[in-house]
Amino acid sequence: MPNRNHAFLHALAALLFAGRAAAGVIAADMEGGAGTGAPDQVPGIAGAGWTGAWTNGNLAVSNIAFAAADTPSLTPNSGRFLSATVAAVNADAGLGRQFNTSSATLGVDGKKAVAIKFDFRLDSANSGFTGSTEHITLQGNTGGLVSSSGTSTWMIRVAPGATPRWGCYNGGRDGGSYSATRIVDAGMSALPGVTYSFTINLDPATRTYSVSIANGTDTVNVGGLGFRTSSATLGDTFGIFARKDSAADTLAFALDRLSIVGESPPSVPPPETFPYVFDMVGHTPGEAYYESRFNDPAYTRVAGFTGKVYSLFESPLLAVNWDEFNTTDKVILPAGSADRAWVDAKRAEITPKLTAARDAGLKVYAMSDLILLPKRLVSLYGLATTFGNINNADTELWLRRNLRLMFAQYPQLDGIMVRIGETYLQDAPYHQGKIDSPSSATTIIPLMNILRDEVCVKLNKQIFFRTWNSFDTNLATFLAVSDAVEPHSNLIWSIKHCEGDFHRGNPYSKVLGQGRHPFIVEVQAAREYEGKGAFPNYIARGVIEGFEEHAANPTQNIRYLWQNSPLMRGAWTWSRGGGWRGPYIRNELWCELNAWVMANWALAPATPEETIFNRFAIEKLGLPQAQLPAFRRLCLLSAEAVWRWKRGSNNGLISGWSRDQYYTFPTLPATAAARAVVLASQDEAVSRFEEIVALAKTLTPADSMDREFIVSSSVYGLRLMRMMRAVVRLKAAEVDGDAYANKVWMDRHDEAWADYLALAQQYPNSLSTFYTRNAWQTWGGENPATAEPRLRSAAVNTLAAYAARDGDGDGVSDADELGRYWDQPFDSDGDGVPDYLQAGVRPRAFERWLQEKFSRDYDQPALSGPRQDPDGDGVPNLLEFALGADPLRPSHLPVSGSARTDTGALGLEFSPNGAADDLVLEVHASEDLLAWAAVARSTDGGAFSPLLSGWSVGAGSAAGSVRVEKISSSPEPRRFLRLSVGRSTP
């Protein structure tokens, strides 16, 4: 029988869920049953030492089904348990859960000894373990559920055979490949229906473990087992894997009373501020430098940053004088040569920049590619065949010389940001750059050790080593580098907050907080895949507090890192930069918002993000206090809208389908259900930007250009979202073979483009440059240059087919019945040229709204007329449009009035449609319901203005709403108010 200590620990673990889990104990008894509201449920949520729910990790979800169950219990009165069934053939299925090994308040110390205890039962027949590759395996790992990995620590496996038996893996502590010969027979059969109680004692310091297995009658012990990984850490994942060879087999198992008991992690209070708060204007290689206020070190300092990073082609590594290495026959940069003149000019450009940053009180750094050397040097010393191989002695020699010269000749530098994932040479015509195998530990480890020795130790300068595109997505490589390079206070790693690149929807970085090296977090403020600041896109809250796509795991945000990782040292924003070409912005408000909030949070990370956000609105924009909720709502909506437009709320779109100022026709998900989510997400993006536009028009920042830009960029975003929605819908129509939808959305695509391009005339002073349909890269879909002609031809053929068909047999062709919306693209001025060919001509807003809402019935005035009420709710179409309501769904009139006897206030409150830029809205007052006087007016979507003395206009109780009221200190006669709506003159 399990010993009493084992039972006591399980009882203790169960009690922990009644309150807060104690540090040093992590438990999952599944007593909460099914759900996602508490840590002890299945699949559960983060908490009580767990960093997330039970998941399938990197394995296909369809391979395994798991749920909470309560019969038959594994041990008497044990209650609920986790039950799993494997359905797939010839594939690993898995189930696992990650736990905390570094938190100062929760979890276990991953470097100290722990005991893992659980009950396990096989719920399938022996026939499930007869194949040569069939198995059920329990194991510990690092960084998530991985079925076979050199990062695993302990492993217990049901070995196949006529009478399956329990076996334990004796690893070589070297991260080596799996070998069946390393399985040690535990001396106990693995029989279905029997509950086995396991105790696994692990010692990360020696990388050894022992296993005890009890079946209720007998107990066996296996000791002297070695970890498979070479790392002296516990690992953070409990996993179970299974595989079967035959569809006739059944594999099922049950798990209960899991506990991980060890020492509490060392208590390290989170810092009050971070030492490294950097910004960089990342000028695009091959293009002119950005004009940005962040180029000014004094402004960078005022914005809250403590350090400034200069971009690749501002790096002093390119402007080194090599004269001390010249010989009689080998002159690296000869006087009078073009390359010497270029280096001297680069020195003259860089030196005053570095000096200005130092004089402004900033730490000074430069991002630098490695390895970069003058072409003439490479040629003179015969480095062409070995250049880029960091393990070559000559390459190492010249790299060390280059670093020493740079820091000697540019004493303003506090350090450099090293980048090896790519090498750019667009603006360095006389240099050669290369590094072999940038993602291999055989390159990263020796390079980092050279940098550590030469810069951190000998020169006492700092190296910030960027993990991007090198070792930021492979946790095994990350940990191997961490183990192989001794930490140093001057060696800090720089890690993007999401994996791969700055994409919304990419997984949260699995390497943040891992390993043993201090790190900073990289954040892109100007989002190269999401508009570059051309429209609202507030991401700072998501980075700090967590994006909605990571909501299921509350550990996936940098506030959690601040609280739980003693290795975090700060943040580095790219206020501008990333990608190529446009859109080019004239106002960097949205980029500045992201950078400013990130910097000021890093200076005081205990401060709520919303507090810092409101400071920006007041201190930088000069917004009145009363407008803070509207501005906040606008920015939060922008994060939701951009996520839905770019990836879909199910992450169903590939990130590369639009980039910089270009878009492609995207690749859509394979299943109809997943496509439906993407299409609904596009509609949600549009609706959110409609609200954003309405909110933008209520804001009055102190600077008139900011005021115009908030509105113009919001309208830009709305019309871009409409255009992108049409693109996605067109692709869906083709995938689904929907000829009708193809024609409808081709017309809407053309109209959306005309509407979008017409913005240039409406906002000539503040608008960013526009997107183009001719994609320069087609990472995520088909180039419009090939897609549009095909789809347009299909739309024409569809019309011809409908003209020859009479589906209902009434003698009128389907094309005629479909009406003007079907027959031709929009031609609002009647000159025979479609609007999409006349960028400055477009249907007015109400007309476009009718076309969208009524589609094929648009030309039926009995339904779509401005005074008609097709949904029978008493609100005519024109008023539905003015108030942002749906003409086809009955609803209450969104207008309310109130009178307050204490203040004498009589008011009318309503929410105007921000997209209604062709209407005149007036509030009228009357004492007798006969004579009416206009007291406030809005024209073409502008702000309401009072027309008579004593009347005022202000924000209503709801976001984006308006209240028109009269306040009097003396008794007033009875008064009535009404809202009048009419169409303005073009």
Disulfide bonds with the S-S distance in Angstrom:
none
